[in-house]
Amino acid sequence: MRDSDVPVKTNEGRDEIEHRTRKLPPMLRSILLIVDGERSARHLRELAVSLHGPADALEQLERMGLIASSAAVAASLAATPRPPAAAAPTQAGSASTSAQRYQSLYALMSEAVREHLGLRGYFLQLKIERCANSDELAALLPELSAALAKVRKDEVAARIEAQFAAGA
C-alpha cells in the first residue's frame, strides 16, 4: 500500500470489529479501529509506530482482507459488471445516493467522536463501525448528540447536529 493511499475497512474488517472471530493481537485490532477511510496510509503508519505497533501493520491487515486501499475498492467497483441500460435507473441512483449518505454520515460521526469525545467515545465509535447503512447511522444520532452535549456546550452540540441533519 502506497503512502498516499487511503485505507478503508472491508466488510470482513467491520465484521472482525464486531465479532472478534480472528482473535487479532490487541495492537493490530487497535490499528484496524483507527482505519477510517479518511487518513492516508502514511498517517496511519505514523500512528501505528507511535502506538508501538508493527511497522507493517497495514500490510498485515490488508493481507488478511480486513482493509483495502480506497483506490483498489473504487477500481473493483468500476470493474464490476453493470446492469443493462434497461434496468431501473432510479434503483441505481437510489443506491448511489444511499452510499453517499452513508459515507457522509460515517465521516461526520467519526470525526465528531474523534474531535470532541476522544477516548470517551470509544464504545460509540464501535457502534458506528457496526452500522451497515445510513439508517443505522441515523439511529445512533441521538446517542451521539447526548454524548456531545455532555462534553461540549449546548451550542457546539447544536452546530454539530445541524451538520448531521445536512448530511442526513
C-alpha positions as protocol buffer text, in pm:
chain_id: "A"
residue {
  index: 1
  type: MET
  ca { x: 0 y: 0 z: 0 }
}
residue {
  index: 2
  type: ARG
  ca { x: 141 y: 337 z: -103 }
}
residue {
  index: 3
  type: ASP
  ca { x: 177 y: 621 z: 147 }
}
residue {
  index: 4
  type: SER
  ca { x: -78 y: 829 z: -44 }
}
residue {
  index: 5
  type: ASP
  ca { x: -343 y: 553 z: -45 }
}
residue {
  index: 6
  type: VAL
  ca { x: -636 y: 590 z: 192 }
}
residue {
  index: 7
  type: PRO
  ca { x: -717 y: 255 z: 351 }
}
residue {
  index: 8
  type: VAL
  ca { x: -1078 y: 160 z: 425 }
}
residue {
  index: 9
  type: LYS
  ca { x: -1222 y: -129 z: 622 }
}
residue {
  index: 10
  type: THR
  ca { x: -1363 y: -413 z: 417 }
}
residue {
  index: 11
  type: ASN
  ca { x: -1679 y: -596 z: 515 }
}
residue {
  index: 12
  type: GLU
  ca { x: -1453 y: -856 z: 675 }
}
residue {
  index: 13
  type: GLY
  ca { x: -1280 y: -579 z: 872 }
}
residue {
  index: 14
  type: ARG
  ca { x: -1609 y: -443 z: 1002 }
}
residue {
  index: 15
  type: ASP
  ca { x: -1717 y: -797 z: 1088 }
}
residue {
  index: 16
  type: GLU
  ca { x: -1392 y: -853 z: 1279 }
}
residue {
  index: 17
  type: ILE
  ca { x: -1452 y: -540 z: 1485 }
}
residue {
  index: 18
  type: GLU
  ca { x: -1797 y: -659 z: 1575 }
}
residue {
  index: 19
  type: HIS
  ca { x: -1735 y: -1030 z: 1634 }
}
residue {
  index: 20
  type: ARG
  ca { x: -1359 y: -1071 z: 1702 }
}
residue {
  index: 21
  type: THR
  ca { x: -1356 y: -1403 z: 1518 }
}
residue {
  index: 22
  type: ARG
  ca { x: -989 y: -1385 z: 1414 }
}
residue {
  index: 23
  type: LYS
  ca { x: -857 y: -1308 z: 1762 }
}
residue {
  index: 24
  type: LEU
  ca { x: -629 y: -1033 z: 1634 }
}
residue {
  index: 25
  type: PRO
  ca { x: -344 y: -922 z: 1857 }
}
residue {
  index: 26
  type: PRO
  ca { x: -457 y: -613 z: 2051 }
}
residue {
  index: 27
  type: MET
  ca { x: -220 y: -384 z: 1861 }
}
residue {
  index: 28
  type: LEU
  ca { x: -348 y: -491 z: 1518 }
}
residue {
  index: 29
  type: ARG
  ca { x: -706 y: -456 z: 1640 }
}
residue {
  index: 30
  type: SER
  ca { x: -631 y: -103 z: 1761 }
}
residue {
  index: 31
  type: ILE
  ca { x: -485 y: -14 z: 1424 }
}
residue {
  index: 32
  type: LEU
  ca { x: -785 y: -167 z: 1247 }
}
residue {
  index: 33
  type: LEU
  ca { x: -1009 y: 52 z: 1461 }
}
residue {
  index: 34
  type: ILE
  ca { x: -836 y: 373 z: 1352 }
}
residue {
  index: 35
  type: VAL
  ca { x: -869 y: 293 z: 980 }
}
residue {
  index: 36
  type: ASP
  ca { x: -1149 y: 532 z: 889 }
}
residue {
  index: 37
  type: GLY
  ca { x: -1129 y: 591 z: 515 }
}
residue {
  index: 38
  type: GLU
  ca { x: -1003 y: 945 z: 566 }
}
residue {
  index: 39
  type: ARG
  ca { x: -644 y: 910 z: 687 }
}
residue {
  index: 40
  type: SER
  ca { x: -366 y: 827 z: 445 }
}
residue {
  index: 41
  type: ALA
  ca { x: -159 y: 511 z: 481 }
}
residue {
  index: 42
  type: ARG
  ca { x: 136 y: 728 z: 573 }
}
residue {
  index: 43
  type: HIS
  ca { x: -56 y: 893 z: 859 }
}
residue {
  index: 44
  type: LEU
  ca { x: -183 y: 555 z: 981 }
}
residue {
  index: 45
  type: ARG
  ca { x: 170 y: 411 z: 973 }
}
residue {
  index: 46
  type: GLU
  ca { x: 290 y: 704 z: 1184 }
}
residue {
  index: 47
  type: LEU
  ca { x: 6 y: 640 z: 1431 }
}
residue {
  index: 48
  type: ALA
  ca { x: 91 y: 269 z: 1439 }
}
residue {
  index: 49
  type: VAL
  ca { x: 454 y: 345 z: 1520 }
}
residue {
  index: 50
  type: SER
  ca { x: 350 y: 591 z: 1791 }
}
residue {
  index: 51
  type: LEU
  ca { x: 132 y: 314 z: 1939 }
}
residue {
  index: 52
  type: HIS
  ca { x: 437 y: 82 z: 1928 }
}
residue {
  index: 53
  type: GLY
  ca { x: 269 y: -133 z: 1665 }
}
residue {
  index: 54
  type: PRO
  ca { x: 443 y: -328 z: 1392 }
}
residue {
  index: 55
  type: ALA
  ca { x: 576 y: -123 z: 1102 }
}
residue {
  index: 56
  type: ASP
  ca { x: 391 y: -346 z: 857 }
}
residue {
  index: 57
  type: ALA
  ca { x: 58 y: -342 z: 1043 }
}
residue {
  index: 58
  type: LEU
  ca { x: -137 y: -204 z: 745 }
}
residue {
  index: 59
  type: GLU
  ca { x: 12 y: -464 z: 515 }
}
residue {
  index: 60
  type: GLN
  ca { x: -78 y: -740 z: 762 }
}
residue {
  index: 61
  type: LEU
  ca { x: -437 y: -615 z: 782 }
}
residue {
  index: 62
  type: GLU
  ca { x: -452 y: -587 z: 403 }
}
residue {
  index: 63
  type: ARG
  ca { x: -322 y: -946 z: 356 }
}
residue {
  index: 64
  type: MET
  ca { x: -591 y: -1068 z: 597 }
}
residue {
  index: 65
  type: GLY
  ca { x: -854 y: -889 z: 386 }
}
residue {
  index: 66
  type: LEU
  ca { x: -957 y: -659 z: 671 }
}
residue {
  index: 67
  type: ILE
  ca { x: -862 y: -335 z: 493 }
}
residue {
  index: 68
  type: ALA
  ca { x: -813 y: -227 z: 135 }
}
residue {
  index: 69
  type: SER
  ca { x: -695 y: 82 z: -44 }
}
residue {
  index: 70
  type: SER
  ca { x: -985 y: 309 z: -134 }
}
residue {
  index: 71
  type: ALA
  ca { x: -837 y: 324 z: -487 }
}
residue {
  index: 72
  type: ALA
  ca { x: -847 y: -56 z: -507 }
}
residue {
  index: 73
  type: VAL
  ca { x: -1208 y: -58 z: -387 }
}
residue {
  index: 74
  type: ALA
  ca { x: -1302 y: 205 z: -645 }
}
residue {
  index: 75
  type: ALA
  ca { x: -1124 y: 6 z: -919 }
}
residue {
  index: 76
  type: SER
  ca { x: -1305 y: -315 z: -823 }
}
residue {
  index: 77
  type: LEU
  ca { x: -1639 y: -133 z: -826 }
}
residue {
  index: 78
  type: ALA
  ca { x: -1560 y: 9 z: -1169 }
}
residue {
  index: 79
  type: ALA
  ca { x: -1472 y: -341 z: -1294 }
}
residue {
  index: 80
  type: THR
  ca { x: -1798 y: -488 z: -1163 }
}
residue {
  index: 81
  type: PRO
  ca { x: -2037 y: -557 z: -1449 }
}
residue {
  index: 82
  type: ARG
  ca { x: -2315 y: -303 z: -1459 }
}
residue {
  index: 83
  type: PRO
  ca { x: -2679 y: -395 z: -1510 }
}
residue {
  index: 84
  type: PRO
  ca { x: -2818 y: -343 z: -1859 }
}
residue {
  index: 85
  type: ALA
  ca { x: -2928 y: 7 z: -1951 }
}
residue {
  index: 86
  type: ALA
  ca { x: -3290 y: -109 z: -1941 }
}
residue {
  index: 87
  type: ALA
  ca { x: -3262 y: -165 z: -1565 }
}
residue {
  index: 88
  type: ALA
  ca { x: -3444 y: 84 z: -1348 }
}
residue {
  index: 89
  type: PRO
  ca { x: -3218 y: 391 z: -1318 }
}
residue {
  index: 90
  type: THR
  ca { x: -3394 y: 505 z: -1002 }
}
residue {
  index: 91
  type: GLN
  ca { x: -3262 y: 199 z: -816 }
}
residue {
  index: 92
  type: ALA
  ca { x: -2905 y: 271 z: -924 }
}
residue {
  index: 93
  type: GLY
  ca { x: -2944 y: 638 z: -837 }
}
residue {
  index: 94
  type: SER
  ca { x: -3101 y: 546 z: -507 }
}
residue {
  index: 95
  type: ALA
  ca { x: -2818 y: 305 z: -419 }
}
residue {
  index: 96
  type: SER
  ca { x: -2561 y: 569 z: -511 }
}
residue {
  index: 97
  type: THR
  ca { x: -2739 y: 831 z: -301 }
}
residue {
  index: 98
  type: SER
  ca { x: -2767 y: 588 z: -10 }
}
residue {
  index: 99
  type: ALA
  ca { x: -2396 y: 507 z: -31 }
}
residue {
  index: 100
  type: GLN
  ca { x: -2310 y: 878 z: -41 }
}
residue {
  index: 101
  type: ARG
  ca { x: -2534 y: 943 z: 259 }
}
residue {
  index: 102
  type: TYR
  ca { x: -2371 y: 657 z: 449 }
}
residue {
  index: 103
  type: GLN
  ca { x: -2020 y: 785 z: 370 }
}
residue {
  index: 104
  type: SER
  ca { x: -2116 y: 1139 z: 466 }
}
residue {
  index: 105
  type: LEU
  ca { x: -2276 y: 1041 z: 796 }
}
residue {
  index: 106
  type: TYR
  ca { x: -1998 y: 795 z: 878 }
}
residue {
  index: 107
  type: ALA
  ca { x: -1733 y: 1063 z: 820 }
}
residue {
  index: 108
  type: LEU
  ca { x: -1921 y: 1329 z: 1018 }
}
residue {
  index: 109
  type: MET
  ca { x: -1995 y: 1099 z: 1309 }
}
residue {
  index: 110
  type: SER
  ca { x: -1644 y: 951 z: 1327 }
}
residue {
  index: 111
  type: GLU
  ca { x: -1490 y: 1298 z: 1312 }
}
residue {
  index: 112
  type: ALA
  ca { x: -1721 y: 1425 z: 1588 }
}
residue {
  index: 113
  type: VAL
  ca { x: -1626 y: 1132 z: 1812 }
}
residue {
  index: 114
  type: ARG
  ca { x: -1257 y: 1177 z: 1739 }
}
residue {
  index: 115
  type: GLU
  ca { x: -1255 y: 1553 z: 1779 }
}
residue {
  index: 116
  type: HIS
  ca { x: -1493 y: 1602 z: 2071 }
}
residue {
  index: 117
  type: LEU
  ca { x: -1514 y: 1276 z: 2265 }
}
residue {
  index: 118
  type: GLY
  ca { x: -1170 y: 1122 z: 2228 }
}
residue {
  index: 119
  type: LEU
  ca { x: -1125 y: 808 z: 2434 }
}
residue {
  index: 120
  type: ARG
  ca { x: -1465 y: 861 z: 2598 }
}
residue {
  index: 121
  type: GLY
  ca { x: -1620 y: 793 z: 2258 }
}
residue {
  index: 122
  type: TYR
  ca { x: -1451 y: 455 z: 2205 }
}
residue {
  index: 123
  type: PHE
  ca { x: -1765 y: 245 z: 2251 }
}
residue {
  index: 124
  type: LEU
  ca { x: -1972 y: 487 z: 2048 }
}
residue {
  index: 125
  type: GLN
  ca { x: -1716 y: 460 z: 1766 }
}
residue {
  index: 126
  type: LEU
  ca { x: -1751 y: 81 z: 1781 }
}
residue {
  index: 127
  type: LYS
  ca { x: -2127 y: 121 z: 1736 }
}
residue {
  index: 128
  type: ILE
  ca { x: -2065 y: 349 z: 1437 }
}
residue {
  index: 129
  type: GLU
  ca { x: -1833 y: 87 z: 1288 }
}
residue {
  index: 130
  type: ARG
  ca { x: -2105 y: -179 z: 1320 }
}
residue {
  index: 131
  type: CYS
  ca { x: -2355 y: 22 z: 1118 }
}
residue {
  index: 132
  type: ALA
  ca { x: -2405 y: -121 z: 772 }
}
residue {
  index: 133
  type: ASN
  ca { x: -2621 y: 155 z: 625 }
}
residue {
  index: 134
  type: SER
  ca { x: -2720 y: 517 z: 667 }
}
residue {
  index: 135
  type: ASP
  ca { x: -3044 y: 431 z: 851 }
}
residue {
  index: 136
  type: GLU
  ca { x: -2848 y: 252 z: 1123 }
}
residue {
  index: 137
  type: LEU
  ca { x: -2612 y: 552 z: 1148 }
}
residue {
  index: 138
  type: ALA
  ca { x: -2906 y: 790 z: 1170 }
}
residue {
  index: 139
  type: ALA
  ca { x: -3049 y: 581 z: 1455 }
}
residue {
  index: 140
  type: LEU
  ca { x: -2725 y: 648 z: 1650 }
}
residue {
  index: 141
  type: LEU
  ca { x: -2750 y: 1025 z: 1611 }
}
residue {
  index: 142
  type: PRO
  ca { x: -2949 y: 1083 z: 1934 }
}
residue {
  index: 143
  type: GLU
  ca { x: -2691 y: 887 z: 2135 }
}
residue {
  index: 144
  type: LEU
  ca { x: -2406 y: 1081 z: 1974 }
}
residue {
  index: 145
  type: SER
  ca { x: -2586 y: 1411 z: 2033 }
}
residue {
  index: 146
  type: ALA
  ca { x: -2636 y: 1325 z: 2401 }
}
residue {
  index: 147
  type: ALA
  ca { x: -2268 y: 1236 z: 2439 }
}
residue {
  index: 148
  type: LEU
  ca { x: -2163 y: 1560 z: 2269 }
}
residue {
  index: 149
  type: ALA
  ca { x: -2395 y: 1763 z: 2491 }
}
residue {
  index: 150
  type: LYS
  ca { x: -2229 y: 1613 z: 2799 }
}
residue {
  index: 151
  type: VAL
  ca { x: -1878 y: 1720 z: 2699 }
}
residue {
  index: 152
  type: ARG
  ca { x: -1942 y: 2033 z: 2493 }
}
residue {
  index: 153
  type: LYS
  ca { x: -2153 y: 2342 z: 2530 }
}
residue {
  index: 154
  type: ASP
  ca { x: -2506 y: 2311 z: 2400 }
}
residue {
  index: 155
  type: GLU
  ca { x: -2440 y: 2549 z: 2109 }
}
residue {
  index: 156
  type: VAL
  ca { x: -2147 y: 2334 z: 1993 }
}
residue {
  index: 157
  type: ALA
  ca { x: -2362 y: 2022 z: 2011 }
}
residue {
  index: 158
  type: ALA
  ca { x: -2640 y: 2203 z: 1822 }
}
residue {
  index: 159
  type: ARG
  ca { x: -2398 y: 2311 z: 1549 }
}
residue {
  index: 160
  type: ILE
  ca { x: -2272 y: 1955 z: 1507 }
}
residue {
  index: 161
  type: GLU
  ca { x: -2630 y: 1823 z: 1499 }
}
residue {
  index: 162
  type: ALA
  ca { x: -2706 y: 2072 z: 1222 }
}
residue {
  index: 163
  type: GLN
  ca { x: -2414 y: 1926 z: 1023 }
}
residue {
  index: 164
  type: PHE
  ca { x: -2561 y: 1578 z: 1070 }
}
residue {
  index: 165
  type: ALA
  ca { x: -2903 y: 1698 z: 957 }
}
residue {
  index: 166
  type: ALA
  ca { x: -2745 y: 1843 z: 644 }
}
residue {
  index: 167
  type: GLY
  ca { x: -2557 y: 1516 z: 584 }
}
residue {
  index: 168
  type: ALA
  ca { x: -2863 y: 1304 z: 654 }
}
